[in-house]
Amino acid sequence: MIPPGQECPRRLYAEPPLLPILILRLPATRRHDREDSMAANPKPVDPVSTFNKAEQLLQYGHYESAFDLYFEIRNAGRMAPLAYYRMGQILNRRGQVDESLDCHRAAFELDPLLSRSVTENDHPCYDYRYGFVEQTHITHCPLCGQEGRKHSCYNAITKPDFTPGFDPIRLWMHCDACHHIFASNYPTDLGAVLRSHAHDSHLCPRHEVFPALGRILSNIRKRTPGNRLLEIGVGAGEMAAVAKEFLFDVTGVDIRPAYADAVSRTLDIPVCACDFLEFEADAPFDVICMGDVLEHTTEPVRMLLKAISLLSPNGVLWISTPNFESAYSHLMEDDSPLWRACEHLNYFCYRSLKSMLESMGMDVVDYAISRHCLGTMEITAVKRVAS
């Protein structure tokens, strides 16, 4: 953002064609009061200084006063995209999700290169250009099938791992029936988008997570004497490498060929480059690990049922996934980066995921807070033996 007292850098803006004025769906009296005030005080407004003043107010939590200033410059040419961007954030905090969505969309339509204004030069998405991407839109919960309601709206372009092919504007839905949060849209050809783009950060193993993964696998080892372990979503191979150290017979699956090939080559283990729902095994597994995978699928119920079907009796299923009721999420509120993770299509909580696992024949035996992923829960469940 533009520091107070500095002029607007020329590189930030290209003069876009103005859109028709977007009338925000504010309460009528509030909108009319603002417009009457402007009519009564028609003094010229300097867009850059007004924007900088609004930024200072925003920094100190004076959201309403900041909003009024952003509103004043919503049609101020080069400043308009950032004004709409900020109004979208404030409206989301107010719980005015439709209005927030309108503002975020207007910001990109006014300036398709908005990312250059809201990210640093070295940000991976700095040169992102907004444009049409074919999306599948859903309104019903992928867990229970009930209709959801609009929950919140975010601009995901500021997150370094944004994936081209996704809509940078994320609208989240909430299912009141089963207390689940899900994305309202995702790329129509999701598999192709994922297979065609591999994040460099996910090709570089994070060595610092090995001790935490070692504790997880040590606890799992105590619950099963079996050695066959399947990891769904191998990523950079950290979990698979530690499992191999624990003398597990490791097999992997990853939808991204780049990840699958790198891990298979480095660890000398079989890794199938395919969607897990298309994966076939010739024997059951004693352990199945799903580390930060379940939130990425459009069919979480089907994925869980398939994983459970591949488990041997008393087999162990270990899942890590973001928890929107975690301590981190409660304290961070809408500042949590998890709201802006474009590839996350589901946002679980412990109670809903625990209930679903139990209904599928699993006994949840452990719950833990992730030591290396803020806002993420880790669940260990054991497959019941049919009586």
C-alpha positions as a Markdown table, in Angstrom:
| # | Residue | x | y | z |
|---|---|---|---|---|
| 1 | Met | 0.0 | 0.0 | 0.0 |
| 2 | Ile | 1.1 | 3.6 | -0.4 |
| 3 | Pro | 2.9 | 4.9 | 2.7 |
| 4 | Pro | 1.5 | 8.1 | 4.3 |
| 5 | Gly | 3.1 | 11.2 | 2.9 |
| 6 | Gln | 4.2 | 9.7 | -0.3 |
| 7 | Glu | 2.8 | 10.3 | -3.7 |
| 8 | Cys | 1.2 | 7.5 | -5.6 |
| 9 | Pro | 3.9 | 5.6 | -7.6 |
| 10 | Arg | 3.1 | 5.8 | -11.3 |
| 11 | Arg | 3.7 | 2.1 | -11.9 |
| 12 | Leu | 0.8 | 1.2 | -9.6 |
| 13 | Tyr | -1.9 | 2.4 | -12.0 |
| 14 | Ala | -2.9 | 2.4 | -15.5 |
| 15 | Glu | -5.9 | 4.7 | -16.2 |
| 16 | Pro | -8.7 | 2.2 | -16.6 |
| 17 | Pro | -12.0 | 2.9 | -18.4 |
| 18 | Leu | -14.5 | 3.9 | -15.6 |
| 19 | Leu | -17.3 | 1.5 | -14.9 |
| 20 | Pro | -20.8 | 2.7 | -14.2 |
| 21 | Ile | -21.0 | 3.8 | -10.5 |
| 22 | Leu | -21.5 | 0.8 | -8.3 |
| 23 | Ile | -24.3 | 1.6 | -5.9 |
| 24 | Leu | -23.4 | -0.3 | -2.7 |
| 25 | Arg | -26.2 | -2.0 | -1.1 |
| 26 | Leu | -25.8 | -0.1 | 2.2 |
| 27 | Pro | -28.9 | 0.7 | 4.3 |
| 28 | Ala | -30.8 | 3.4 | 2.5 |
| 29 | Thr | -30.5 | 6.0 | 5.2 |
| 30 | Arg | -26.7 | 5.5 | 5.5 |
| 31 | Arg | -26.2 | 5.9 | 1.8 |
| 32 | His | -28.4 | 8.9 | 1.5 |
| 33 | Asp | -26.8 | 10.6 | 4.4 |
| 34 | Arg | -23.4 | 10.1 | 2.8 |
| 35 | Glu | -24.5 | 11.4 | -0.5 |
| 36 | Asp | -26.3 | 14.4 | 1.1 |
| 37 | Ser | -23.1 | 15.2 | 3.0 |
| 38 | Met | -21.1 | 15.1 | -0.2 |
| 39 | Ala | -23.6 | 17.4 | -2.0 |
| 40 | Ala | -23.5 | 19.8 | 0.9 |
| 41 | Asn | -19.7 | 19.9 | 1.0 |
| 42 | Pro | -18.6 | 19.8 | -2.7 |
| 43 | Lys | -14.9 | 20.8 | -2.0 |
| 44 | Pro | -12.4 | 19.1 | -4.3 |
| 45 | Val | -10.9 | 15.8 | -3.1 |
| 46 | Asp | -7.3 | 14.8 | -3.6 |
| 47 | Pro | -7.6 | 11.1 | -4.2 |
| 48 | Val | -4.0 | 10.2 | -3.2 |
| 49 | Ser | -4.1 | 12.1 | 0.1 |
| 50 | Thr | -7.6 | 10.8 | 0.8 |
| 51 | Phe | -6.5 | 7.2 | 0.2 |
| 52 | Asn | -3.4 | 7.6 | 2.4 |
| 53 | Lys | -5.6 | 9.1 | 5.2 |
| 54 | Ala | -8.0 | 6.1 | 4.8 |
| 55 | Glu | -5.1 | 3.7 | 5.1 |
| 56 | Gln | -4.0 | 5.3 | 8.4 |
| 57 | Leu | -7.5 | 5.0 | 9.7 |
| 58 | Leu | -7.6 | 1.4 | 8.6 |
| 59 | Gln | -4.3 | 0.6 | 10.3 |
| 60 | Tyr | -5.7 | 1.7 | 13.6 |
| 61 | Gly | -9.0 | -0.2 | 13.2 |
| 62 | His | -11.2 | 2.8 | 12.4 |
| 63 | Tyr | -13.0 | 0.9 | 9.7 |
| 64 | Glu | -16.1 | 3.0 | 9.4 |
| 65 | Ser | -14.2 | 6.3 | 9.0 |
| 66 | Ala | -11.8 | 4.6 | 6.5 |
| 67 | Phe | -14.8 | 3.3 | 4.5 |
| 68 | Asp | -16.3 | 6.8 | 4.1 |
| 69 | Leu | -13.0 | 8.0 | 2.6 |
| 70 | Tyr | -12.6 | 5.1 | 0.3 |
| 71 | Phe | -16.2 | 5.6 | -0.8 |
| 72 | Glu | -15.4 | 9.2 | -1.7 |
| 73 | Ile | -12.7 | 8.2 | -4.2 |
| 74 | Arg | -14.6 | 5.1 | -5.6 |
| 75 | Asn | -14.7 | 6.9 | -9.0 |
| 76 | Ala | -11.4 | 8.7 | -8.8 |
| 77 | Gly | -9.8 | 7.1 | -11.9 |
| 78 | Arg | -6.5 | 5.5 | -11.0 |
| 79 | Met | -7.4 | 5.3 | -7.3 |
| 80 | Ala | -10.8 | 3.6 | -7.8 |
| 81 | Pro | -9.6 | 0.0 | -8.0 |
| 82 | Leu | -7.8 | 0.2 | -4.6 |
| 83 | Ala | -10.8 | 2.0 | -3.1 |
| 84 | Tyr | -13.1 | -0.8 | -4.1 |
| 85 | Tyr | -10.5 | -3.4 | -2.9 |
| 86 | Arg | -10.4 | -1.8 | 0.5 |
| 87 | Met | -14.2 | -1.4 | 0.7 |
| 88 | Gly | -14.6 | -5.1 | -0.2 |
| 89 | Gln | -12.4 | -6.0 | 2.8 |
| 90 | Ile | -14.3 | -3.7 | 5.2 |
| 91 | Leu | -17.7 | -4.9 | 4.0 |
| 92 | Asn | -16.7 | -8.5 | 4.5 |
| 93 | Arg | -15.9 | -7.6 | 8.2 |
| 94 | Arg | -19.3 | -6.1 | 8.5 |
| 95 | Gly | -20.9 | -9.3 | 7.3 |
| 96 | Gln | -22.2 | -7.7 | 4.1 |
| 97 | Val | -21.0 | -10.5 | 1.8 |
| 98 | Asp | -22.9 | -9.6 | -1.4 |
| 99 | Glu | -21.6 | -6.0 | -1.2 |
| 100 | Ser | -18.1 | -7.2 | -0.5 |
| 101 | Leu | -18.2 | -9.5 | -3.6 |
| 102 | Asp | -19.4 | -6.6 | -5.7 |
| 103 | Cys | -16.5 | -4.4 | -4.6 |
| 104 | His | -13.8 | -7.1 | -5.1 |
| 105 | Arg | -15.2 | -7.8 | -8.6 |
| 106 | Ala | -15.3 | -4.1 | -9.4 |
| 107 | Ala | -11.7 | -3.6 | -8.3 |
| 108 | Phe | -10.5 | -6.3 | -10.8 |
| 109 | Glu | -12.7 | -5.1 | -13.6 |
| 110 | Leu | -11.4 | -1.5 | -13.2 |
| 111 | Asp | -7.8 | -2.8 | -13.1 |
| 112 | Pro | -7.1 | -6.3 | -14.3 |
| 113 | Leu | -3.5 | -5.8 | -13.1 |
| 114 | Leu | -4.7 | -5.0 | -9.5 |
| 115 | Ser | -2.2 | -7.5 | -8.2 |
| 116 | Arg | 0.6 | -5.0 | -8.9 |
| 117 | Ser | -1.0 | -2.6 | -6.6 |
| 118 | Val | -1.5 | -4.9 | -3.6 |
| 119 | Thr | 1.6 | -7.1 | -3.7 |
| 120 | Glu | 5.3 | -6.5 | -3.7 |
| 121 | Asn | 7.5 | -6.6 | -6.8 |
| 122 | Asp | 8.9 | -10.0 | -5.9 |
| 123 | His | 5.5 | -11.6 | -5.1 |
| 124 | Pro | 4.8 | -14.7 | -7.3 |
| 125 | Cys | 1.5 | -13.2 | -8.4 |
| 126 | Tyr | 2.7 | -9.7 | -9.0 |
| 127 | Asp | 2.1 | -9.9 | -12.8 |
| 128 | Tyr | -1.2 | -11.8 | -12.5 |
| 129 | Arg | -3.8 | -10.4 | -15.0 |
| 130 | Tyr | -7.5 | -10.9 | -14.1 |
| 131 | Gly | -9.6 | -12.5 | -16.7 |
| 132 | Phe | -12.4 | -15.0 | -17.3 |
| 133 | Val | -11.9 | -18.5 | -16.0 |
| 134 | Glu | -14.5 | -21.2 | -16.5 |
| 135 | Gln | -15.9 | -22.1 | -13.1 |
| 136 | Thr | -18.3 | -24.6 | -11.6 |
| 137 | His | -20.6 | -22.9 | -9.1 |
| 138 | Ile | -22.2 | -24.7 | -6.2 |
| 139 | Thr | -24.7 | -23.7 | -3.5 |
| 140 | His | -25.2 | -27.0 | -1.7 |
| 141 | Cys | -22.9 | -28.5 | 0.9 |
| 142 | Pro | -20.5 | -31.3 | -0.3 |
| 143 | Leu | -20.9 | -33.1 | 3.0 |
| 144 | Cys | -24.7 | -33.3 | 3.6 |
| 145 | Gly | -26.2 | -31.9 | 0.4 |
| 146 | Gln | -28.1 | -29.1 | 2.2 |
| 147 | Glu | -28.2 | -25.6 | 0.7 |
| 148 | Gly | -25.6 | -23.3 | 2.2 |
| 149 | Arg | -25.7 | -19.5 | 2.9 |
| 150 | Lys | -23.1 | -16.9 | 1.9 |
| 151 | His | -20.5 | -16.7 | 4.7 |
| 152 | Ser | -17.6 | -14.4 | 3.6 |
| 153 | Cys | -15.7 | -13.1 | 0.7 |
| 154 | Tyr | -11.9 | -12.6 | 0.2 |
| 155 | Asn | -9.4 | -11.6 | -2.5 |
| 156 | Ala | -7.0 | -14.5 | -2.7 |
| 157 | Ile | -4.4 | -12.9 | -5.1 |
| 158 | Thr | -2.3 | -11.6 | -2.2 |
| 159 | Lys | -1.4 | -15.2 | -1.1 |
| 160 | Pro | 1.9 | -16.4 | -2.6 |
| 161 | Asp | 0.6 | -19.8 | -3.5 |
| 162 | Phe | -2.3 | -18.5 | -5.6 |
| 163 | Thr | -2.8 | -20.9 | -8.6 |
| 164 | Pro | -3.7 | -19.5 | -12.1 |
| 165 | Gly | -7.0 | -21.0 | -13.3 |
| 166 | Phe | -8.8 | -20.2 | -10.0 |
| 167 | Asp | -11.0 | -17.2 | -9.5 |
| 168 | Pro | -9.0 | -14.8 | -7.2 |
| 169 | Ile | -12.3 | -13.8 | -5.5 |
| 170 | Arg | -13.2 | -16.5 | -3.0 |
| 171 | Leu | -16.8 | -16.6 | -1.8 |
| 172 | Trp | -17.3 | -19.0 | 1.1 |
| 173 | Met | -20.6 | -20.7 | 1.9 |
| 174 | His | -21.7 | -22.1 | 5.3 |
| 175 | Cys | -23.9 | -25.1 | 5.8 |
| 176 | Asp | -26.0 | -24.6 | 8.9 |
| 177 | Ala | -27.2 | -28.3 | 8.8 |
| 178 | Cys | -23.7 | -29.8 | 9.4 |
| 179 | His | -21.6 | -26.8 | 10.3 |
| 180 | His | -19.3 | -27.0 | 7.3 |
| 181 | Ile | -17.8 | -24.2 | 5.2 |
| 182 | Phe | -17.2 | -24.7 | 1.5 |
| 183 | Ala | -16.1 | -22.7 | -1.6 |
| 184 | Ser | -18.9 | -21.5 | -3.9 |
| 185 | Asn | -16.9 | -22.1 | -7.0 |
| 186 | Tyr | -13.8 | -23.8 | -8.4 |
| 187 | Pro | -12.3 | -24.4 | -11.9 |
| 188 | Thr | -14.5 | -26.6 | -14.0 |
| 189 | Asp | -11.6 | -28.7 | -15.1 |
| 190 | Leu | -10.0 | -28.7 | -11.7 |
| 191 | Gly | -7.8 | -31.7 | -12.4 |
| 192 | Ala | -6.2 | -30.1 | -15.4 |
| 193 | Val | -5.5 | -26.9 | -13.5 |
| 194 | Leu | -3.8 | -28.8 | -10.7 |
| 195 | Arg | -1.8 | -31.0 | -13.0 |
| 196 | Ser | -0.5 | -28.1 | -15.1 |
| 197 | His | 0.8 | -26.0 | -12.2 |
| 198 | Ala | 3.3 | -27.0 | -9.6 |
| 199 | His | 4.4 | -24.6 | -6.9 |
| 200 | Asp | 8.1 | -24.4 | -6.5 |
| 201 | Ser | 7.7 | -24.2 | -2.7 |
| 202 | His | 6.1 | -27.6 | -2.7 |
| 203 | Leu | 9.0 | -29.1 | -4.5 |
| 204 | Cys | 11.4 | -28.2 | -1.8 |
| 205 | Pro | 11.2 | -30.4 | 1.4 |
| 206 | Arg | 10.9 | -28.5 | 4.7 |
| 207 | His | 13.4 | -30.3 | 6.9 |
| 208 | Glu | 12.2 | -28.5 | 10.0 |
| 209 | Val | 9.0 | -30.5 | 10.0 |
| 210 | Phe | 10.7 | -33.9 | 10.3 |
| 211 | Pro | 10.6 | -34.0 | 14.2 |
| 212 | Ala | 6.9 | -33.3 | 14.2 |
| 213 | Leu | 6.2 | -35.9 | 11.6 |
| 214 | Gly | 8.4 | -38.3 | 13.5 |
| 215 | Arg | 6.2 | -37.9 | 16.6 |
| 216 | Ile | 3.1 | -38.5 | 14.5 |
| 217 | Leu | 4.4 | -41.7 | 12.9 |
| 218 | Ser | 5.7 | -42.9 | 16.2 |
| 219 | Asn | 2.2 | -42.7 | 17.7 |
| 220 | Ile | 0.7 | -44.4 | 14.6 |
| 221 | Arg | 3.3 | -47.2 | 14.9 |
| 222 | Lys | 2.0 | -47.9 | 18.4 |
| 223 | Arg | -1.5 | -48.5 | 17.1 |
| 224 | Thr | -0.7 | -50.9 | 14.3 |
| 225 | Pro | 1.8 | -53.7 | 13.7 |
| 226 | Gly | 1.3 | -53.5 | 10.0 |
| 227 | Asn | 3.8 | -51.9 | 7.6 |
| 228 | Arg | 1.8 | -50.9 | 4.5 |
| 229 | Leu | 1.4 | -47.2 | 4.4 |
| 230 | Leu | -0.3 | -45.1 | 1.7 |
| 231 | Glu | 0.2 | -41.3 | 1.6 |
| 232 | Ile | -2.4 | -39.4 | -0.3 |
| 233 | Gly | -0.9 | -36.2 | -1.6 |
| 234 | Val | 2.9 | -36.6 | -1.2 |
| 235 | Gly | 3.8 | -33.0 | -1.9 |
| 236 | Ala | 7.5 | -32.5 | -1.4 |
| 237 | Gly | 7.9 | -35.9 | 0.3 |
| 238 | Glu | 8.5 | -35.1 | 3.9 |
| 239 | Met | 5.9 | -37.5 | 5.4 |
| 240 | Ala | 6.9 | -40.3 | 3.0 |
| 241 | Ala | 10.6 | -39.8 | 3.8 |
| 242 | Val | 10.0 | -40.0 | 7.6 |
| 243 | Ala | 7.7 | -43.0 | 7.1 |
| 244 | Lys | 10.4 | -44.8 | 5.2 |
| 245 | Glu | 12.8 | -44.1 | 8.1 |
| 246 | Phe | 10.3 | -45.8 | 10.4 |
| 247 | Leu | 10.5 | -48.8 | 8.1 |
| 248 | Phe | 7.0 | -48.5 | 6.7 |
| 249 | Asp | 6.5 | -49.9 | 3.2 |
| 250 | Val | 5.4 | -46.6 | 1.6 |
| 251 | Thr | 3.2 | -46.0 | -1.5 |
| 252 | Gly | 2.2 | -42.5 | -2.6 |
| 253 | Val | -0.4 | -40.8 | -4.7 |
| 254 | Asp | -0.4 | -37.2 | -6.0 |
| 255 | Ile | -2.5 | -35.6 | -8.7 |
| 256 | Arg | 0.4 | -33.4 | -9.7 |
| 257 | Pro | 2.9 | -35.4 | -11.8 |
| 258 | Ala | 5.8 | -33.0 | -10.9 |
| 259 | Tyr | 5.4 | -33.9 | -7.2 |
| 260 | Ala | 4.8 | -37.6 | -7.8 |
| 261 | Asp | 7.8 | -38.0 | -10.1 |
| 262 | Ala | 10.2 | -36.0 | -7.8 |
| 263 | Val | 9.3 | -38.0 | -4.6 |
| 264 | Ser | 9.3 | -41.3 | -6.4 |
| 265 | Arg | 12.8 | -40.6 | -7.8 |
| 266 | Thr | 14.2 | -39.2 | -4.6 |
| 267 | Leu | 12.9 | -41.8 | -2.2 |
| 268 | Asp | 12.8 | -44.8 | -4.6 |
| 269 | Ile | 9.1 | -45.6 | -3.7 |
| 270 | Pro | 6.1 | -46.1 | -6.0 |
| 271 | Val | 4.1 | -42.9 | -6.4 |
| 272 | Cys | 1.0 | -42.9 | -8.6 |
| 273 | Ala | 0.5 | -39.6 | -10.5 |
| 274 | Cys | -3.3 | -39.6 | -10.5 |
| 275 | Asp | -6.5 | -38.4 | -8.8 |
| 276 | Phe | -6.9 | -40.5 | -5.6 |
| 277 | Leu | -10.4 | -41.3 | -6.6 |
| 278 | Glu | -9.0 | -43.2 | -9.6 |
| 279 | Phe | -6.2 | -44.9 | -7.6 |
| 280 | Glu | -6.3 | -48.7 | -7.5 |
| 281 | Ala | -4.5 | -51.0 | -5.0 |
| 282 | Asp | -4.0 | -54.7 | -5.0 |
| 283 | Ala | -4.0 | -55.1 | -1.2 |
| 284 | Pro | -5.3 | -53.1 | 1.8 |
| 285 | Phe | -3.1 | -50.7 | 3.7 |
| 286 | Asp | -2.4 | -50.6 | 7.5 |
| 287 | Val | -2.0 | -46.8 | 7.5 |
| 288 | Ile | -3.3 | -44.1 | 5.3 |
| 289 | Cys | -2.1 | -40.5 | 5.7 |
| 290 | Met | -4.0 | -37.6 | 4.3 |
| 291 | Gly | -1.9 | -34.5 | 5.1 |
| 292 | Asp | -3.6 | -31.3 | 4.1 |
| 293 | Val | -5.5 | -33.0 | 1.2 |
| 294 | Leu | -9.1 | -33.3 | 2.2 |
| 295 | Glu | -9.7 | -29.6 | 1.9 |
| 296 | His | -8.7 | -29.7 | -1.7 |
| 297 | Thr | -11.3 | -32.1 | -3.1 |
| 298 | Thr | -14.7 | -31.4 | -4.5 |
| 299 | Glu | -15.9 | -34.8 | -3.2 |
| 300 | Pro | -14.7 | -35.1 | 0.5 |
| 301 | Val | -17.3 | -37.8 | 1.4 |
| 302 | Arg | -16.3 | -40.0 | -1.5 |
| 303 | Met | -12.6 | -39.5 | -0.8 |
| 304 | Leu | -13.0 | -40.5 | 2.8 |
| 305 | Leu | -15.1 | -43.5 | 2.0 |
| 306 | Lys | -12.6 | -44.7 | -0.6 |
| 307 | Ala | -9.7 | -44.2 | 1.9 |
| 308 | Ile | -11.6 | -46.2 | 4.5 |
| 309 | Ser | -12.3 | -49.0 | 2.0 |
| 310 | Leu | -8.6 | -49.4 | 1.4 |
| 311 | Leu | -7.8 | -49.8 | 5.1 |
| 312 | Ser | -7.3 | -53.2 | 6.7 |
| 313 | Pro | -9.3 | -54.0 | 9.8 |
| 314 | Asn | -8.1 | -51.9 | 12.7 |
| 315 | Gly | -6.2 | -49.8 | 10.1 |
| 316 | Val | -5.2 | -46.2 | 11.0 |
| 317 | Leu | -6.3 | -43.1 | 9.1 |
| 318 | Trp | -4.4 | -39.9 | 9.9 |
| 319 | Ile | -5.8 | -36.6 | 8.6 |
| 320 | Ser | -4.6 | -33.1 | 8.9 |
| 321 | Thr | -6.7 | -30.3 | 7.6 |
| 322 | Pro | -7.4 | -26.6 | 8.5 |
| 323 | Asn | -10.0 | -26.1 | 11.3 |
| 324 | Phe | -12.1 | -23.0 | 11.1 |
| 325 | Glu | -12.8 | -23.4 | 14.9 |
| 326 | Ser | -9.1 | -23.6 | 15.8 |
| 327 | Ala | -7.6 | -21.3 | 18.4 |
| 328 | Tyr | -5.6 | -19.7 | 15.6 |
| 329 | Ser | -8.6 | -19.1 | 13.4 |
| 330 | His | -10.7 | -17.6 | 16.3 |
| 331 | Leu | -7.9 | -15.2 | 17.2 |
| 332 | Met | -6.9 | -14.2 | 13.7 |
| 333 | Glu | -10.5 | -13.9 | 12.4 |
| 334 | Asp | -10.5 | -12.7 | 8.8 |
| 335 | Asp | -6.7 | -12.0 | 8.9 |
| 336 | Ser | -6.1 | -15.8 | 8.7 |
| 337 | Pro | -4.4 | -16.6 | 5.4 |
| 338 | Leu | -6.5 | -19.8 | 5.3 |
| 339 | Trp | -9.5 | -17.9 | 4.1 |
| 340 | Arg | -7.4 | -16.9 | 1.0 |
| 341 | Ala | -6.1 | -20.3 | 0.0 |
| 342 | Cys | -7.6 | -20.6 | -3.4 |
| 343 | Glu | -7.0 | -24.4 | -3.7 |
| 344 | His | -8.9 | -25.0 | -0.5 |
| 345 | Leu | -12.5 | -26.0 | -1.4 |
| 346 | Asn | -13.6 | -27.2 | 2.1 |
| 347 | Tyr | -13.0 | -25.7 | 5.5 |
| 348 | Phe | -13.7 | -28.3 | 8.2 |
| 349 | Cys | -14.1 | -28.1 | 12.0 |
| 350 | Tyr | -13.4 | -30.9 | 14.5 |
| 351 | Arg | -17.0 | -31.7 | 15.5 |
| 352 | Ser | -18.3 | -32.1 | 11.9 |
| 353 | Leu | -15.3 | -34.1 | 10.7 |
| 354 | Lys | -15.4 | -36.3 | 13.8 |
| 355 | Ser | -19.1 | -37.0 | 13.4 |
| 356 | Met | -18.6 | -37.9 | 9.7 |
| 357 | Leu | -15.7 | -40.3 | 10.4 |
| 358 | Glu | -17.7 | -42.0 | 13.1 |
| 359 | Ser | -20.7 | -42.4 | 10.8 |
| 360 | Met | -18.3 | -44.1 | 8.3 |
| 361 | Gly | -17.2 | -46.8 | 10.8 |
| 362 | Met | -14.1 | -45.1 | 12.2 |
| 363 | Asp | -13.3 | -44.4 | 15.9 |
| 364 | Val | -11.5 | -41.1 | 16.5 |
| 365 | Val | -8.7 | -41.9 | 19.0 |
| 366 | Asp | -6.7 | -38.7 | 19.0 |
| 367 | Tyr | -7.0 | -35.0 | 18.2 |
| 368 | Ala | -3.9 | -32.7 | 18.0 |
| 369 | Ile | -3.0 | -29.2 | 16.9 |
| 370 | Ser | -0.5 | -29.2 | 14.1 |
| 371 | Arg | 3.0 | -28.2 | 15.2 |
| 372 | His | 3.9 | -26.9 | 11.7 |
| 373 | Cys | 0.7 | -25.6 | 10.1 |
| 374 | Leu | -1.1 | -22.8 | 12.0 |
| 375 | Gly | -4.8 | -23.3 | 12.2 |
| 376 | Thr | -4.6 | -27.0 | 11.3 |
| 377 | Met | -5.9 | -30.0 | 13.2 |
| 378 | Glu | -4.6 | -33.5 | 13.2 |
| 379 | Ile | -7.0 | -36.4 | 13.6 |
| 380 | Thr | -6.1 | -40.1 | 14.1 |
| 381 | Ala | -8.9 | -42.6 | 13.6 |
| 382 | Val | -9.0 | -46.4 | 13.7 |
| 383 | Lys | -11.2 | -48.6 | 11.5 |
| 384 | Arg | -13.8 | -50.6 | 13.4 |
| 385 | Val | -13.8 | -54.4 | 13.0 |
| 386 | Ala | -17.2 | -55.5 | 11.7 |
| 387 | Ser | -19.0 | -57.6 | 14.3 |
